[in-house]
Amino acid sequence: MKIINNSDAESLREFTSKPSELASSIEPDSCYFTAIHLLQINETEKAIKLLQHGKTYASAQIAQECARKLCTLGSSQEKEAAAKYFAENYPEQRDSNFYLLQEYYNQKDYEKALKECPLPKLTDFAFPPEEQKAKTESQKRRTRLNIEAQNKKTKLQLLCLFKTKNPEFVEYFSLWVNNWAISNEHEAFFTEWESLLQEESDFVQITNGKNPKIIAELLKFRITVKNRKYKEALKMLEKLPYSPENFTSQVFSDFGKAQLFGGIPAKVGSATFREIAEKTTDPDLKFLAWFYSAQFSVNEKNYDAALNAFILSMNNATNSAKYDNALWYYLKTAKTVSLETAKNALKTYAKTWQDPEYFEDFLRDFAADLLQGRYWNDFVESYMIINHYADTNSQTQYAYISGRLIEEEMAKNPFKDLSRLQAAQICYEHAYNGNHTSLYYRFLAAEQLGIPVEENIETENLQKLESNKELESLVLGYANHALFEEAYKTYVAHYQNISIECASILSKLFSKAAEKDCTLHYDALSIISYAVRRTDAPLTREMLYLLYPRPYLQEVKNASTTFGVNEYVLFGLIRTESYFDKTIASRVGATGLAQLMDDTAKDIAKKLKITEYDLKDAQTNVNFGAYYLNNLTERLNNSIIMALFAYNGGITRVRRWQRASENLPIDLFLETIPFNETRDYGRKVLSATSLYGYLYYNKTVRQVVQEIMGTKPILESNNLSTDNKD
């Protein structure tokens, strides 16, 4: 039996649950997925039968999921038996004994709960695993999941200790509140604690000088900071009998946030934290104290003091993540002082940062500030500074734009032994060949170099990555049984362990299902986008077809013919606007495939003499979007890229930006647009449109770039020589 649609509830209800008929009526692996559907229509008994069959006969990963699900179903006795089975058969799982703990707690057998799922030794429990020590994203995620799992256990274990009047309660409680980041489980524990105080107040005793009531008040303070109620948290601080110098680093960080955002005067805050920093010998507190002193100095607009304090914070950082955090704020503050100060800061510190991607947003904003200010030479100088140190996407952006500025003689040539044209070519080659995900700059660099970008598109993916076959079977099983929400959540959580081949199959399944549920188009595109992040190999045609599909083909054809907009331009726009979800609505009120605002749609309808319309109707929305884009193109001297800017940012703004641009080349004009959203929109639509033209309309990427940007190759016709050096 294969479930195609979970709305087919009657066939599910009629499905037999007799153990003797299970093997002949359903594949073992399908037991789990069918059971999920049965649970959705409250057929719990039948679901349990299927899961029991599946835990024995299904493949390893799915058998494990059957066993895990059974821990939450049925009577107390059934859940206890299932939890014992899960703990015995899957001891390596982070939640292996959690279900036993939970069931015995629910049974109020607290001693047994602690026996089956004991707390770690105090020395092992004192501090959570450090996420900063994890090097890869996969390792970081594993650490986060381990912390989450331990917090779920700790909440119940502490409640068990308290209810059994175990003297170790206070020690564990103190460590959990003082040394661990506040989680949802901390909040849930505190809610339980408040009710327990009324029942068990006689047990709330001071142990080893630690008062559990005071610790609970500290927990309440930290929860309040987590929920960003800083002024309320400040009032709580006044009642806590603690000196900031004696806080753990976790609590001190919350203390700093409460002070910084709770309304403490900047001058007072800066002096307070500076005094703590100068007195404490704890390196973690010294790092945080200088950090918050710097933040208060920024609020005070005492930037010299802020920069000095950030440097002292960096000098006292106990790991690379803390160092990068302090350096990021140092650079941001330097940029507030002046762009020259920021450039000099980069010159000093770019080579010292540990995680280049952490600074990508700063470099993006710094580039925008330099270009909007027309600091062309400073931009090229910054490229030379960050080259080899910045993340690959930032290097690519800075390389391409520097090449254009040098080529156009808007900036000095920094390469002493090369002509201006040769220097520009070096920059373009860097932008084109870099190991990055920015198709926009790669396409433009290819245009300047006069080379076919299509040579980077392979017929096969030559890079094979490690994957978890059992996990892949689970994800595909969800999708094959129309459990798309579970499939998507599982894939996103584990995509680094899932092959590109599996992701491609999954994306196709979602795309097929999107014919009935248009919201799945978004997930289909997201899945293949995640997959692309896993590899540095050239994109294959198959992957490109999945990344740039053509849903609503007939609607786009109709609109293209009626309103004179090329199909590939419309597809590039729709993909960027809505990911092909015709029901999507933005936070500002734009609706449908082409994301039209109500007022814009009303104006279009009036011009088209349409009195009734539905923006969630695919044909209507695409028609309106095509009409609007064509209208903007005509009003902006037939410039498609300018029309796209106006589609996103408004024609009035675009005309104002044009007047201020002093006839900049169009690609450089984009970089000077004041709105990051509009700049990024232009890049995305051009990239998508170029690939649609290439994949489906017999166009080269260069042809589409020239059509959209209105440019032609520059270097292709130039005589590159070293005769005329700048």
RATA-V585733 format. One record per backbone hydrogen bond with DSSP energy under -0.5 kcal/mol. NH is the residue of the N-H (numbers start at 1). CO is the residue of the C=O. Records with the same first field share a line. If there is no record, write none. Layout:
NH->CO, CO
//
This chain:
4->2
8->5
9->7
12->8
13->9
14->10
15->11, 12
21->18
22->18, 19
23->19
25->21, 22
26->22
30->27
31->27, 28
32->28, 29
33->29
34->30
35->31
36->32
37->33
38->34
39->35
40->36
41->37, 38
42->39
43->38
44->42
47->43
48->44
49->45
50->46
51->47
52->48
53->49
54->50
55->51
56->52, 53
57->53
58->54
63->59
64->60
65->61
66->62
67->63
68->64
69->65
70->66
71->67, 68
72->69
73->70
79->75
80->76
81->77
82->78
83->79
84->80
85->81
86->82
87->83
88->84
89->85
90->86
93->90
96->93
98->95
99->95
101->97
102->98
103->99
104->100
105->101
106->102
107->103
108->105
109->104
110->108
113->109
114->110
115->111
116->112
117->113
124->121
125->121
126->122
131->129
133->130
134->131
140->136
141->137
142->138
143->139
144->140
145->141
146->142
147->143
148->144
149->145
150->146
151->147
152->148
153->149
154->150
155->151
156->152
157->153
158->154
159->155
160->156
161->157
162->158
163->159
164->160
165->162
166->161
169->166
170->167
172->168
173->169
174->170
175->171
176->172
177->173
178->174
179->175
180->176
187->183
188->184
189->185
190->186
191->187
192->188
193->189
194->190
195->191
196->192
197->193
198->194
199->195, 196
200->196
201->197
203->200
204->201
205->203
207->210
210->207
211->209
212->210
214->211
215->211
216->212
217->213
218->214
219->215
220->216
221->217
222->218
223->219
224->220
225->221
226->222
227->223
228->225
229->224
230->228
233->229
234->230
235->231
236->232
237->233
238->234
239->235, 236
240->236, 237
242->240
246->243
247->244
251->178
252->248
253->249
254->250
255->251
256->252
257->253
258->254
259->255
260->256
261->257
262->258
264->259
269->265
270->266
271->267
272->268
273->269
274->270
275->271
276->272
277->273
278->274
279->275
280->276
283->281
286->282
287->283
288->284
289->285
290->286
291->287
292->288
293->289
294->290
295->291
296->292
297->293
298->294
299->295
300->296
301->298
302->297
303->301
306->302
307->303
308->304
309->305
310->306
311->307
312->308
313->309
314->310
315->311
316->312, 313
317->314
323->319
324->320
325->321
326->322
327->323
328->324
329->325
330->326
331->327
332->328
333->329
334->330
335->331
336->332
337->333
338->334
342->338
343->339
344->340
345->341
346->342
347->343
348->344
349->345
350->346
352->349
353->349, 350
356->354
358->355
359->356
360->357
363->359
364->360
365->361
366->362
367->363
368->364
369->365
370->366
371->367
372->368
373->369
374->371
375->370
376->374
379->375
380->376
381->377
382->378
383->379
384->380
385->381
386->382
387->383
389->386
390->386
391->356
395->391
396->392
397->393
398->394
399->395
400->396
401->397
402->398
403->399
404->400
405->401
406->402
407->403
408->404
409->406
410->405
411->405
414->412
416->414
418->415
420->724
423->419
424->420
425->421
426->422
427->423
428->424
429->425
430->426
431->427
432->428
433->429
434->430
436->434
439->437
442->438
443->439
444->440
445->441
446->442
447->443
448->444
449->445
450->446
451->446
453->451
455->452
456->453
457->454
458->456, 539
462->460
464->462
465->463
468->497
469->467
472->468
473->469
474->470
475->471
476->472
477->473
478->474
479->475
480->476
481->477, 478
482->479
483->478
484->482
487->483
488->484
489->485
490->486
491->487
492->488
493->489
494->490, 491
495->491
497->494
498->495
503->499
504->500
505->501
506->502
507->503
508->504
509->505
510->506
511->507
512->508
513->509
514->510
515->512
516->513
517->513
520->517
521->518
522->519
523->519
524->520
525->521
526->522
527->523
528->524
529->525
530->526
531->527
532->528
533->529
534->530, 531
535->532
541->458
544->540
545->541
546->542
547->543
548->544
549->546
553->550
556->552
557->553
558->554
559->555
560->556
561->557
562->558
563->559
564->560
565->560
570->566
571->567
572->568
573->569
574->570
575->571
576->572
577->573
578->574
579->574, 575
580->574
581->578
582->580
584->581
586->590
589->586
591->596
592->584
595->592
596->591
601->597
602->598
603->599
604->600
605->601
606->602
607->603
608->604
609->606
610->605
611->609
617->614
618->616
621->617
622->618
623->619
624->620
625->621
626->622
627->623
628->624
629->625
630->626
631->627
632->628
633->629
634->630
635->631
636->632, 633
637->634
638->633
639->633, 636
640->638
641->708
643->639
644->640
645->641
646->642
647->643
648->644
649->645
650->646
654->650
655->651
656->652
657->653
658->654
659->655
660->656
661->657, 658
662->658
663->658
669->665
670->666
671->667
672->668, 669
673->669, 670
676->674
679->675
680->676
681->677
682->678
683->679
684->680
685->681
686->682
687->683
688->684
689->685
690->686
691->687
692->688
693->689
694->690
695->691
696->692
697->692, 693
699->693
704->700
705->701
706->702
707->703
708->704
709->705
710->706
715->448
717->714
718->715
720->718
721->719
725->723
//
